[in-house]
Amino acid sequence: MTKHRVVRIVAGTGLALACAGWLCRGADRWMIPGVLYYATPWLLRLAAGLVALAVFRHRGVLAIAGACALVSLVEGARSFRFDRPEVRAEAPVVAVWNAGRALERKPAAWPELGLTDLCAVIECGKPSGEEGWRSFTAATPGHEWKRFDGSTMLGVRGRILSHESLGVHDLFRCHRVRVALARHGELTVVVADVRSQPWISRERAMAAILRAAGDDPRAIILGDFNTPPESHWFGEWRERGFTLANDAPRRGFRETWAYGVPLLTLDHVWLAPGWRAARCVKLRLGSDHLAVKASLQPAGGP
């Protein structure tokens, strides 16, 4: 088999997978379409289309490759924004960051976490002993921190009033926390971490996480969902009036993974109907996930 033929086979296979993934968009209620959907983000489909355009000469294949590249380019353009939003100084700030078990090794990131009113850290790693914990809390003055399961923790500029663990082993972690913010009163916070394997259905996890938010109109859900926001399983969330803060005015791509390359939006901030997001900022704090920080305002406010 010649080298040219191998290249054509690879390019053709990539184009076929890219087109199949696009057709399976939001069809992750079933295993195989879900795997294809998660595995073919717009940037990879764009690359597959461009490679196919460079390799093939058949008009039919070129038409498919061109359509694949064009649709993916449009999706990428929709992901990118360059807004200059104005945010009030008193606006509550919430954040979520999958630290990739690197929190102890990234002390330069600690003060950034302290600039929020609520901050969930996923994959925070094991405790570093009393001295290390004192160093961390000293870098985030005014926050009360609670480690839930050795892998997830929440920091609050105020008080943590109560906590329930509602996750299911090997499927997802879910913690419902009642907090009192120093300047913004009481509300429910849900911290979630969904398993990354694309062949595992998200149905049970998404339903349980949504239930954990209850009927609190000011509930906030922070987590690494390992699931694109266009997933079928977020349909009920939107029907309930929840909005994705990642879609707020921002500068740059919406995607949070991996290592700054805009592949997938895995880390989300979801807001109950009592909130709206005025701005969303992504920060590179030293793991494969970008941190997501959102400035909030009461819904219906100016």
RAVENFEN-V350441 format. One record per pair of residues at least 12 apart in sequence whose ideal C-beta (glycine too) atoms are under 10 Angstrom apart, sorted by the first residue. I is the first residue (numbers start at 1). GAP is how many residues later the second one is. Records with the same first field share a line. If there is no record, write none. Layout:
I: GAP, GAP
This chain:
4: 51
7: 44, 47, 48
8: 44, 47, 48, 53
9: 46
10: 38, 41, 45
11: 37, 38, 39, 40, 41, 42, 43, 44, 45, 50, 54
12: 36, 39, 40, 43, 44, 49, 53
13: 35
14: 26, 30, 31, 33, 34, 35, 37, 38, 41, 51, 54
15: 30, 33, 34, 36, 37, 38, 40, 41, 46, 49, 50, 53, 54
16: 32, 36, 48, 52
17: 19, 22, 23, 27, 28, 31
18: 18, 21, 22, 23, 24, 26, 27, 28, 29, 30, 31, 33, 34, 46, 47, 50, 51, 53, 54
19: 17, 21, 26, 29, 30, 33, 45, 46, 48, 49, 52
20: 12, 13, 16, 17, 19, 20
21: 12, 14, 15, 16, 17, 18, 19, 20, 21, 23, 24, 27, 47, 51
22: 14, 15, 18, 20, 23, 45, 46, 49, 50, 53
23: 13, 14, 17
24: 12, 13, 14, 15, 16
25: 12, 15, 17, 50, 203, 205, 206, 207
26: 202, 204, 205, 206, 207, 208, 209
27: 204, 205
28: 170, 173, 174, 175, 199, 200, 202, 203, 204, 205
29: 172, 173, 174, 202, 203, 204, 206
30: 171, 202
31: 167, 168, 169, 170
32: 167
33: 199
34: 164, 165, 166, 167, 168, 193, 197, 198, 199
35: 162, 163, 164
36: 162
37: 161, 190, 191, 193, 194, 195
38: 158, 159, 160, 161, 188, 189, 190, 193, 226, 228
39: 159, 225
40: 32
41: 31, 34, 35, 38, 187, 214, 216, 220, 221, 222, 223, 224
42: 29, 30, 31, 32, 33, 34, 35, 36, 37, 211, 213, 220, 221, 222
43: 29, 30, 32, 33, 36, 210, 212, 218, 219, 220, 221
44: 28, 219, 220
45: 23, 24, 26, 27, 28, 30, 31
46: 22, 23, 24, 25, 26, 27, 28, 29, 30
47: 22, 25
48: 17, 20, 21, 24
49: 15, 16, 17, 18, 19, 20, 21, 22, 23, 24
50: 15, 16, 18, 19, 22, 23
51: 14, 18
52: 12, 13, 14, 16, 17
53: 12, 13, 15, 16
75: 155
76: 177, 179, 186
78: 175, 176
79: 168, 171, 173, 174, 175, 176, 183, 186
80: 170, 171, 172, 173, 174, 175, 182
81: 166, 167, 168, 169, 170, 171, 172, 173, 199
82: 167, 168, 169, 170
83: 165, 166, 167, 168, 169, 196, 197
84: 165, 167, 195
85: 163, 164, 165, 166, 192, 193, 194, 195, 196, 210
86: 163, 192, 193
87: 161, 162, 190, 191, 192, 194, 207, 208, 209, 210
88: 190, 207, 209, 213, 214
89: 206
90: 93, 94, 207
91: 26, 92, 93, 186, 187, 188, 203, 204, 205, 206, 207, 210
92: 24, 25, 26, 65, 89, 90, 91, 92, 93, 95, 126, 128, 183, 202, 203, 204, 205, 206
93: 22, 23, 24, 25, 26, 64, 186, 188, 200, 201, 202, 203
94: 22, 23, 24, 25, 26, 87, 95, 126, 127, 128, 151, 175, 177, 181, 183, 198, 199, 200, 201, 202
95: 17, 18, 20, 21, 22, 23, 24, 25, 26, 60, 127, 172, 174, 186, 188, 190, 196, 197, 198, 199
96: 20, 22, 23, 24, 25, 26, 58, 95, 96, 97, 124, 125, 126, 127, 128, 129, 149, 150, 160, 171, 172, 173, 193, 195, 196, 197, 198
97: 12, 15, 16, 19, 22, 23, 24, 25, 26, 27, 125, 127, 159, 170, 186, 188, 189, 190, 192, 193, 194, 195, 196
98: 22, 23, 24, 25, 26, 54, 95, 125, 126, 128, 158, 159, 168, 169, 187, 189, 190, 191, 192, 193, 194
99: 14, 22, 23, 24, 25, 26, 52, 54, 186, 187, 188, 189, 190, 192
100: 22, 23, 24, 25, 185, 186, 187, 188, 189
101: 21, 22, 23, 24, 25, 50, 186
102: 21, 22, 23, 183, 184, 185, 186
103: 18, 20, 21, 22, 23, 25, 29, 33, 50, 182, 183, 184
104: 20, 21, 22, 23, 24, 25, 28, 29, 31, 32
105: 20, 23, 181, 182
106: 179, 180, 181
107: 25, 28, 29, 32, 179
108: 31, 177, 178
109: 12, 30, 174, 175, 176, 177, 178, 182
110: 25, 26, 27, 28, 29, 30, 175
111: 28, 29, 30
112: 27, 28, 171, 173, 179, 181
113: 23, 26, 27, 30, 32, 42, 170, 172, 178, 180
114: 22, 23, 24, 25, 26, 27, 28, 29, 41, 43
115: 25, 42, 178
116: 24, 27, 39, 40, 41, 175, 177, 178, 179
117: 25, 26, 38, 39, 40, 41, 62, 64, 65, 66, 67, 103, 178, 179
118: 25, 36, 37, 38, 39, 40, 59, 61, 63, 66, 69, 71, 73, 102, 104, 151, 176, 178
119: 21, 24, 26, 34, 35, 36, 37, 38, 103, 172, 174
120: 28, 32, 33, 34, 35, 55, 57, 69, 70, 71, 72, 73, 100, 101, 102, 103, 104, 147, 149, 172
121: 24, 26, 30, 31, 32, 33, 34, 70, 101, 164, 170
122: 29, 30, 31, 51, 69, 70, 71, 72, 100, 101, 102, 145, 165, 167
123: 28, 29, 70, 101, 164, 165, 166
124: 12, 21, 23, 24, 25, 26, 27, 28, 29, 30
125: 22, 25, 26, 28
126: 21, 24, 25
127: 20, 23, 26
133: 12, 14
136: 19
137: 18
140: 15, 17
141: 16
142: 13, 14, 15, 16, 40
143: 12, 13, 14, 15, 39
144: 12, 13, 14, 15, 16, 35, 36
145: 15
146: 14, 17, 29, 31, 33, 45
148: 15, 16, 17, 19, 25, 26, 27, 29, 43, 45
149: 16, 18, 24, 26, 42, 44
151: 22, 42
152: 13, 15, 21, 22, 23, 39, 40, 41, 70, 71, 72
153: 22, 38
154: 21, 23, 25, 35, 36, 37, 68
156: 21, 23, 24, 25, 26, 33
157: 22, 24, 25, 26, 27
158: 21, 22, 23, 24, 25, 26, 27, 28
159: 19, 20, 21, 22, 23, 27
160: 17, 18, 19, 20, 29
161: 16, 17, 18, 19, 25
162: 14, 15, 16, 17, 26
163: 12, 13, 14, 15, 16, 26, 28
164: 12, 13, 14, 26, 48
165: 12, 26
166: 24, 26, 42, 43, 45, 46
167: 24, 25, 26, 27, 38, 41, 42, 45
168: 27, 36, 37, 40
170: 25, 27, 30
171: 23, 24, 26, 29, 30, 31, 33, 34, 37
172: 20, 21, 22, 23, 28, 30, 32, 33, 34, 36, 37, 51, 53, 54
173: 18, 19, 20, 21, 22, 32, 36, 50, 51
174: 16, 17, 18, 19, 20, 31, 34, 35, 37, 38, 47, 49
175: 14, 15, 16, 17, 18, 34, 37, 47, 48
176: 12, 13, 14, 15, 16, 33, 35, 36, 37, 38, 40, 43, 45
177: 12, 13, 14, 35, 43, 45
178: 38
179: 41
181: 37
184: 34, 112, 114
185: 33
186: 30, 32
187: 29, 30, 31, 32, 33, 85, 87, 88
188: 24, 25, 26, 27, 28, 29, 30, 31, 32, 33, 84
189: 23, 24, 27, 29, 30, 31, 32, 33
190: 18, 19, 20, 21, 22, 23, 24, 26, 29, 30, 31, 32, 33, 80, 82
191: 18, 21, 29, 30, 31, 32, 33
192: 13, 14, 16, 17, 18, 20, 29, 30, 31, 32, 33, 76, 78
193: 12, 16, 29, 30, 31, 32, 33
194: 12, 15, 29, 30, 31, 32, 33, 39, 72
195: 31, 32
196: 28, 29, 30, 31, 61, 70
197: 29
198: 28, 29
200: 26
201: 32
202: 23, 24, 25, 29, 30, 31, 32
203: 29, 30
204: 29
205: 18, 20, 21, 22, 28
206: 19, 21, 25, 26, 27, 28, 29, 30, 31
207: 26, 29, 30
209: 12, 14, 16, 24, 28, 61
210: 23, 24, 26, 27, 30, 32, 60
213: 24, 27, 29, 57, 58, 59
214: 58
215: 25, 57
216: 56, 58
217: 24, 54, 55, 56, 57, 58, 81, 82
218: 53, 54, 55, 56, 57, 78, 80, 81
219: 23, 51, 52, 53, 54, 55, 56
220: 22, 25, 49, 50, 51, 52, 54, 55, 74, 76
221: 16, 21, 23, 24, 47, 48, 49, 50, 51
222: 23, 45, 46, 47, 48, 70, 72
223: 43, 44, 45, 46, 47
224: 32, 33, 42, 43, 44, 65, 68
225: 40, 41, 42, 43, 45
226: 31, 38, 40, 41
227: 37, 38, 39, 41
228: 27, 36, 37, 38, 40
229: 15, 17, 18, 25, 35, 36, 37, 39, 41
230: 35
234: 34, 36
237: 31, 33, 35
238: 32
240: 30, 32, 33
241: 30, 31, 32, 33, 58
242: 28, 29, 30, 31, 33
243: 26, 27, 28, 29, 30, 32, 33, 34, 56
244: 21, 24, 25, 26, 27, 33, 36, 50
245: 23, 24, 25, 26, 30, 31, 32, 33, 34, 35, 47, 48, 49, 50, 51
246: 19, 21, 22, 23, 24, 31, 34, 36, 46, 48
247: 18, 21, 22, 30, 33
248: 21, 23, 28, 29, 30, 31, 32, 33, 46, 47, 48
249: 28, 29, 30, 31, 32, 46
250: 27, 29, 30, 31, 32, 42, 44
251: 28, 29, 30, 31
252: 28, 29, 30, 38
253: 12, 29, 37
254: 26, 28, 38
255: 12, 27, 35
256: 12, 26, 32, 33, 34, 35, 36
257: 30, 31, 32, 33
258: 29, 30, 31, 32
259: 25, 28, 29, 30, 31
260: 22, 24, 28, 29, 30
261: 27
262: 20, 28
265: 25, 27
266: 22, 23, 24, 26
267: 15, 22, 23, 24, 25
268: 24, 26
269: 23, 24, 25, 27
271: 23, 25, 28
272: 27
273: 26, 27
274: 22, 24, 25, 26
275: 19, 21, 22, 23, 24, 26
276: 20, 21, 22, 23, 24, 25
277: 17, 18, 19, 20
278: 16, 17, 18, 19, 23
279: 14, 15, 16, 17, 18
280: 12, 13, 14, 15
281: 12, 13, 14
